Amino acid sequence: MQMLWRYIELHKEVTTVLVMLSKGHMCVCVSDMHVEKMKSAVEALEPFQMATEEMSAEKRTSLSKVIPILRQLQECLFEMCDSNTLAQELGTQMQKRFGLLQASFPLAASTFLDPRFKKLPFTNEDALKKAEGRLTSMLFAEFASDPKGNPTVSTSKQAVEDESWEPPRKKTLWGN
């Protein structure tokens, strides 16, 4: 994409230099029509460039970003669909290949539990409800109630009853 964009920016200069060097016949190789097609391709690929930069910006990318980024890509491509055939084809292929990702529990759960996204990126309401229901049932299975109704940790986990216990020093989320 960067190479195409750079050529589009320099098309007039390249053409001028070729004509000055008596290589005008080479200008026919890349006509104005081809440059317009390059512009269309760059426009369709730009959302993918932004998604790549977003995913590459962090040392470790969170799984919770997959569904939101895919949704944003699909929305960007959908907006270009009427005027850009490449964007239309890319959108169709994305839907075909990634349409069922919201139904993947690990992806849906990580997105749902991320406070930045919560329920926003979900287009499939059933997948959202299934993930939410499964997370809720996992939470209830983890905690049991004693006869008096007080919540306690299930028998697989032991509660720390030592009153002199102090929590470990807090580590920052972004630090190692």
N, C-alpha and C positions, 0 to 999 in steps of 0.2 A: 504494500500500500504506500509506504513512504517513497519508494522508487517512482511509482506512478505519479504521486503528488508532486514530486520534485520535477519530473519531466513536464507535467502540465504547467508548472510555474515557469519553466525555461523553454517552453515550446517555441515561442517567437524568436528568442535569442538563438536557439539551435538552428532554426530554419534560416535565419539571417546569416549565420556563420556558414552554413552549408552552401547557400547561394553565393556568398562572397568567395568561397573556395572553389567555385565552379563545380559544385557537387549537387546542384539543384535537383537532379534526378532522384537523389536520396530523400528529398522532402516529400515526394509522393508516397513514400513508404508509410509515413505517419501523417495522414490528412487531418483536417479539422474535424471530420466525422469521427475518426479514431480518437481524437483528443476528447470529444464529447462522451464517447463510450468510456474512456478512462475516467473522466469526471464522475460518471454514473457509478462506475465500479468503486471508486474511492469513497463516494457518498454512502454506498451500501456497506462497505467494509469499515467505515469509521466507527460505528458502535462496537465492533469487535476489537478494534484497537483500544478503545476506551475501557472495555471489559478486561482486556489483557493487562492494561496498565493498572487497573484497580486490583486485579488478582495478584499482580506482581509487586505491588507497592509494599506489602507486608512481608516480613521474613517467613512467617507461617500464616497461611491463609485459612480462615475459619470455614468449616464445612457449611455453616449457616449462611454463607454468602452465595452459595450455588443457585438456589431457587430465586432469590431476588435478582441476581445478575442475569439469569436466563430470562426472567420475565421482562426486565428492562430491554434486553436485546430484542425479544419478540415484539415489544411495543414499538421500539424504534423502527424495526423492519416493517411492521404493519403500517406505520405512518407513511412510509416511502412506497408502499406496495403499488399504488396507482400509477406512479410515474417512473418506477424503476423495476425492470424485470428481474435483475439480479437480486435485488432486495426481496422480491416476491418469492423467488426460488429458494433463497437462503431461509426465509421465514417458513416456507413449506417443509424444507428439510429439517429445520430445527424442531418443528412441531412433531414431525415423524420420528425423529431420533430421541428427543428429550421430553416428549409430551407426557410420559408417565413418571417422570422424576418426582413429582409432588406426592406420588403414592408410595415412594420409598420412605419407610419409617425413619431410618437414621437422618436422612436429609430433612424431612418434614419436622421431626422432633427438634433437631438442632436449630432450624430456622424459627420454629415456634417458641423455643426457649430463649432465643436471643432477643434481648429487650429492644434492640435497634429495629427489628423487623416484626416480631410477634406474628400477627395474622395478615399483615399488609401484602406480602408478595404472592399469596395463594390465589390462584384463579379457580382451582378445583375445590369446591366447598366440601365435597365428600372426603377428599384426602385430608383436609384440615380437620374435619370432625373425627375421622378415624385416628389421626395422630394425637389429637387432644384427648380422646377417649382412652386410648392406649396409655398415654402418659398418666392420666388420672387413675386408671386402674393399677398401674405400676406403683404409683404413690400410695394408694390405699393398701395394696398388698404389702408394701414395705412397713407400714405402720399398723399395729393392731391395738385394740382397746382392751384395757383390763376390765374386770367386772364392774368397777365403779364408773367406767366411762372415761377414765383419764388416758390420754394417748401415751403409749410407751413404744419403745423401739421393739421390733419383733424379736423372737428368740434367736434369730441368726446374728443379731447385733447385740453387743453388750454395752450398756450405758456406763459412763464413767461416774462413779459415785463418790470418788475422793474429792472432798471439799477443798483440799489444798491445791487441786489441779489448776494450772493456769494455761490459757490458750497460748500456742506458740506466737512469736512475734509476727505481725502482719507483713506479708510480702506484697510488693506492688504488683498489680496485674501485668504491667508492661515490662517489669524488670525480671532478671533471671535470678 
